[in-house]
Amino acid sequence: MSQSTPASGPSLLADVAERTALTYVEAFLGLLLAAATTDIVDLSFLQSAAVAAIPAGLTVVKSAIGSRLGQVGTASWLPAKNDAGLPPLN
């Protein structure tokens, strides 16, 4: 029995929003830590915030592609038959 979840909707938007927000936070904190602890990265707080938007934007693009290629109704690229987080398909 296949799932009939639409390819777009609240669950997909929540999935994309969660992935995007967490990617932004991770990139931002990583840049702040790198700037504070090394001489390799020299970014201010606002520069770090701006640069962190780049991977977050790429996450939106990746999620949009994943919504078409992977598990229906999510931003995952992993097909349903290989997704360990889902019940087995019969």
Buried (B, 14 or more C-beta within 10 A) or exposed (E): EEEEEEEEEEEBEEBBEEBBEEBBEEBBEBBBEBBEEEEEBEBEEEEBBEBBBEBBEEBBEBBBEBBEEBBBBBBBBBEBEEBEEBEEEE
